[in-house]
Amino acid sequence: MNLEKLLKLMMDLDASDIHLTAGLPPTFRIERETEPISGAEALTKEETKELAFSL
């Protein structure tokens, strides 16, 4: 999953934050609760680093 898709989904779900952690699926904060993205696989260290540095 790339950052553009994550940000679009974040906007569609009205999420306020995105959490990217190696070993876990991307997670959004929606109405003060954190929720992993449905169907998303855990991020590898490399994927997490790539997403973070693409900011």
Secondary structure as UniProt FT lines:
FT   HELIX           3..12
FT   TURN            13..14
FT   STRAND          17..19
FT   STRAND          27..30
FT   TURN            31..32
FT   STRAND          33..36
FT   TURN            38..39
FT   HELIX           45..53
//
